[in-house]
Amino acid sequence: MATKKSTPSWSDVKTRLADFDRGGLIGLVQDLYAASKDNQIFLHARFGLGDDVLKPYKTTIDRWLWPDVFKNQDTSVAKAKKAIADCKKAVGQPDGLAELMVFYCERAAGFSNDIGLQDEGYFDALVRMFEQALKTIAALPNTARPALLERLDDVRRISHNFGYGVGDDMDALLAKHGVDD
């Protein structure tokens, strides 16, 4: 009877990596780079390569929160949020994450307002991201906050058009986090 082999884990990979020399590691990273566009985006962001390391993440957020309805594209909150999570893994800088979170809110609110979207789940995700953005902005230096908060305030104003209490929830979140209208 054959024994069942356990699923490999990071620990197993780490053990194998210890045997690599510098050239072997560079070759492995090169192979990973060539294997997928996501790996390329990750490495570019991690090493700060390119003019705007946030651009690929914004492109993904934009695609999934403001789809081309004439091409029958759909929305996906999960895929838009994954772009933020991916950026956090690659870079993890609070200012970049705050920018992506505010951008997420702008795109979600703009799309909803533009086409008259009435999707409670989409709105709930927008309000949750709005709160995450506020918390992330609060951790930034005082000089970095005003422009981001102004953009979120624009989102809040637009969101009063949606119903479902979206704008009211955002009003409460702004008050809770010490930001007055």
Residue, then its C-alpha position, 0 to 999 in steps of 0.5 A: m500500500a502506498t503512503k500518502k505524501s503530505t502537501p508541500s509547504w513553505s517550510d519545504v520550499k525554504t529548506r530547498l532554497a537554502d541549497f541555492d547559491r546566488g546565481g541559482l536564486i537569481g535564475l529562480v526569480q527570473d523564471l518566476y518573473a517570466a512565468s506570469k504577469d502577476n509576478q512581474i507586477f509584484l517584483h516591479a512594486r517590491f523593488g520600486l521599478g517604473d514610474d508608478v508602481l500603483k498603476p497596475y493595481k489601479t488598472t485592476i481596481d478600475r476594471w472590476l469596479w467600473p466595467d465596460v457595460f457595453k461589453n457586458q463586463d461585470t463587477s467584482v468587489a473581490k477581484a478589486k480588493k485582491a489588487i489592494a491585498d496584492c499591493k500590500k504584500a508587494v510593498g506594504q507602504p501605508d501611503g500607497l495603500a491609502e491611495l489605492m483604497v481611496f481610488y477604490c472608493e472613487r471608482a466604486a462610487g463613480f460607477s454607481n452614480d454613473i449607471g445608477l447601480q443598485d447593489e446592496g453588497y457592492f455598497d456594503a463593500l464600498v462602505r467597508m473600504f471607506e472605513q479602511a481608507l479612513k483608518t489607513i489615512a489616520a496612520l499617515p503623517n498630517t501633511a499627507r492626510p488632507a488631499l486624501l480626506e478631501r477625495l473621500d469627502d467627495v465620495r461621501r457626497i456622491s454616495h448620498n445619491f445611492g440610497y441604502g443609507v450609504g451616504d449616512d454610513m459614511d457621514a457616521l464614519l467620518a464623524k467617528h474618525g474625527v473628521d468633520d464636514 
